[in-house]
Amino acid sequence: MSATAKICPEPRRHFARAAAPARQLAACGSRRTFLKRSASVLLVSGISGSLLSACGGGNLDNKQGETPRLASVDNFRDVAGAAAGYPTVDGKTMRRGVFFRANVLALSVADQTEIERLGIASVFDLRTPGEIGRTADNLPRATVSQTLNVLGVRDFITPAFNSAGGAAAFMESEARAYVTGGAQRANYGALLRQLADGAGAQLFHSNAGKDRGGWVAALLQSIANVPLDVIMQDYLLSNVYRAQAIRSQKETLRAQDGDALAAIQEPLLGVQDSFLQAGFDQVQASYGTMTRYLTEGLGVSESAIESLRSRLVV
């Protein structure tokens, strides 16, 4: 892993609050130039106080706004964030209640009612046929669903690893493939075009809602001109929203395979800053700018990008 890819040395350190020195924010911020970003926005707006740790620790802010927490879908959340919505570098705010992200929609009856209350009209399932076959969505009534097999394979099977570093490197390679892979580019492009044209609130999800779903959320936040520091923090929130599920998975792995093998597989269970950074690095390496990746790589027209931006910000 390169020195620039490792944004925080320890994945459980607490991110600086709004009153902390700017240098602490910069220490966990990316220096990439292909995305607009400004750590000072966090200080001016105070938004860092309502975010979790940039490295995945901390506690959820008590003021979660209008988006409900779903007991049966733990990684369900608004792409625009909580409270007033994420700030953008050009002085705007992300509009809440438009795009939602999630893991598998194994909705309880109570959570189905909550989803229906939010007026979600369309659901986009980014999983492979094998994943869908193992755990089908339990969809809200009157919701249109569409599958977009982002990976372009029958099933998502992780290889065996000799070390936790190897598992982390695999996740980074998956993120880079979101930028370079043919099936990934085709399906991510199709999703963004449909999100731009769709009516009503829309939801997209992957298996755990952290990798494929996390990449889509990062793209939408990039289009909205959210600071890269904030995009990274939002990406890492999956470690907190899914903390209980991750602990359960760790316990199961220890019981089945022992402590050593469970430790090797641990990077697969959550997200690390280097995963998202690998995707951003590949955008820069392959296309130079996020705009070129969206237009040339994903085939999203400038008018569709503007349509998305108009829906994303207020």
N, C-alpha and C positions, 0 to 999 in steps of 0.2 A: 504494500500500500504506500502510495506516495505521501510526502509530508503535507502536501496541499489537500490531499483527500481526507486526512484525518482531522476533522474539525474540532472534536473534543477528545482529550486523552482518556477520560473515564466516563463510560456511558451512564453513570448514575449520579453525576454531580448536579447540583442545583443551579439552574440558570439564574443570572443576575436579575433582580427586580428593577423596576424603573428608576429607583434612586441610586442604583449602583453605577460605578464609573463606566464611561463609554468604552474604555479599553477592555473591560470584562465582556462586553457584548461583542466587540470585534474579535475577541479570542475565539469565540464560538461561531463567528460568521464566515461565510465563504468569501474568498477574494476574486471570484470569477467575474469577468467583465461582460459576458454575453447577456446577462440579465441586469436590469436596473435594480439597485438595492441601496438602502441607506440605513445603517444601524441607528442613526440619530432619530429616525422616525419612531423607533421604539421608545426612546426617551421622551420625545416631545408628546407623543400620544398617551404614554403610560400603558401601552398595550402589553408590554412584557409582564406586567403585574397580573394579567389575566390569562397568560399562557402558562403552560407547564415548562418544566426544565427543557432547555434546548437539547439536552442529552438524554432525555427520557425519564427523568425523575420528577419529584415534586408531587403535589396533590392537585386534583382538578379544582379549578376555581368554582366557588359556590354559585356564582351568577352565570348560569348556563343559558340564559335567555330563553327563547321560545322552543328550542329544539329539545325534545324529550330524550332522556336516556332510556334505552330499550334493554330490558333484562335478557331477552332472547336473542338480540343482535347487538353484541357489546361494542362493535366498532362503528355503529351508526352515528353520523354527525353531519352537520352543515359544512359544506366546503368553505363558506365564508367565515367560519369560526363562531365563537360564542359572543354573547353580549351585543355590542353595536356592530360587530363585523370587523374584519381585518382592515387596517389602513393601507393605502397605496402610496407609492412614492410621489405621485402627482397630487396629493392632497384630497383624494376621494376615499370612499369606504366601500368594501365589498357588500353587495346586497344579499341579505340572508333570505332563506326560504325558496331559493331558486334551484340550486343543485345540491344533492345530498350524496354521500358516499357510505358504504357499508360493507360488512362481510356477508356470508350466506344468510339469506332471508328465511331463517327458521323461526318465523314469527309466531309468538303465542297469540291467543285471541285478544288479550289486552293490548299487545303491541301492534297487532293489525289495526285496531281502532285508532291508535296514535298515528300510525302511518297514514291512514285514511283522512285523519283530521288535518294533516299537513297538505293535502291536495296533490299528492304525487301521482302524476298521470302516466309516466313511463318508467320502466325499469330496464336497465341494460346489464345483462349478465356476461361478464368477461371471462368466465371459466371455460375449461375444456369439456368436451362431452363426457369424459370419464369422471371428472369432478362433479358434474351435474347429475350423472347417474348415481353416484354415491349419496349425494345430499341435494335433493331437489328443493327449489324455492317454494315457500308457502306464501303465495302472493296476496296482497290486499285485493279486495273486490274492486272491479272497474279499473284495474291497472293493466296497461298493455306492456307485455314483456318481449324483449328481443335478446337473443344470444349473439355475442360477438367473440368468437374464440380467438382471443388476442395472440395466444402462443402458436396457433395453427397446428397443434398436434392433437392426437387422440386423447392423451392423458398427460398430466404433469407428474413425472416421477423423478424424485431427487436421487442422484447417484450416491454411492458410499464415499465417505471422506475419512482421511487419516488424521485430521486435526480440525480444531475449531477454525483455524485460519483458512483451511481449505474450504470449509462450509461458507465462511464469510466471502471468500473469493468467488465462489459459485454465485452467491446472491448479487455480487457486484457485476459479474458477467451477465446475469439475467437483466439487470438494469441497463447495461450497455446495449444488449440485444433489443430493448425497447426502441432504441434509436436506429439500429442497423438492420434488424431483421425485417424481411419482406412481409410476413404475416402480421407482425407487430405494427409496422407502419400502416399497412392497409386498414387494419381494424381500429387502431387508435384514430386514424384519420376519419374513418366512417363514423366513429362515435362522436368526435368533435363536430362534424358536420350536422349530425342529427341533433346534438344538443343545441346547436345554434338555431336550428329550424323548429325545434319542438315547442309545443304549447304547454303551458303549465309547469309545475315543478317536476323535476326529473331526478332519478336516482341511478347510480351505477355502482356495481359491486364486483368484487372478486371473491376468492375463497376466504381469506382472513381479512380482506379489505385493507391490506397494508402495502402490498407490492404493486400489482397491476392497478388496483384502485388508488393507491398512493401516488403513482405516477400521473394518472389522469388529474387528480386533485392538484398536483404541483403544476401541471400544464395550465389548468384553468386559473390558478392563482398567478402564474406568470403572465398570462394574457391580461389579467386585471392589474398588473404592475404592483403586486404585493412585494415588499422587500424580500430578498432571498433569505435573509436571516429568519423571517417569520415563516416562509415556506418550509424551511428546514425544521423549525420547531413544530409546525403543524404535522409534518410527516412523522416526527418522532412521537407524537401523541398516541400512536397505535400501541406503543409499549405500555401506556398507562390505561387506555381504554380496555385493552385486552390483558391487563396484568393478571387477573384471576385465571383466565384461560391459559395463559403462558405458564403460570405456576402449576396448574393441573397437568399440562402437557409434559412439563419437566418431571413431575412425580411419576407419571406413567412411563416415561422413557427410562427413568432410574429403576423402576420396578421390573421392566422388561429386559433392559440391556445393561444395567449397571451404571455406576456413576461416571466411569471414564467415557463410555460411548455416549451417554446422555450429554456430557459436557461438550463433546465434539459436535453434536447436532444442535446445541443451544442457539447458535446464530440464525438458524432457520426459523425459529419461533417468533422472533420479533423483528425490529428494524434497527439499523445502525446508520449513522450519518453518512458513512462511506458508501452505502448502497445508493442513496439518492445522489450523492456527489458523483458517483461513477456514471450515472445517467447524464447529469449535467456536463460532466467532462466530455462525454461522448458527443453530446450536442455541439459543444465547442469544437471538438476535433473534426467532426464530420461536416458541420454546416456553418460554423463560425458564430452564428447568432440563433437565438430561439425563433425569431421570425422566419428565417430560412428553413429551419427544421420543420416548422409548422406548414409552411407553404410548399417547399420543395420535397421535404421528406414525407410528410403526411398528406399532402395534396389538399390542404385546407386553404380556400381562397381568402384573399385579404378582406373581402366583404363578409365572409363567414366569421373571420376573426373579429371584425368590428361588431358584428351582430352579437357574438359571445361577450365581447367587452361591454356592450351596452346593457346586456342582461346581468353582467357580473358586478358592475359598479353603480354607485349612486352618488 
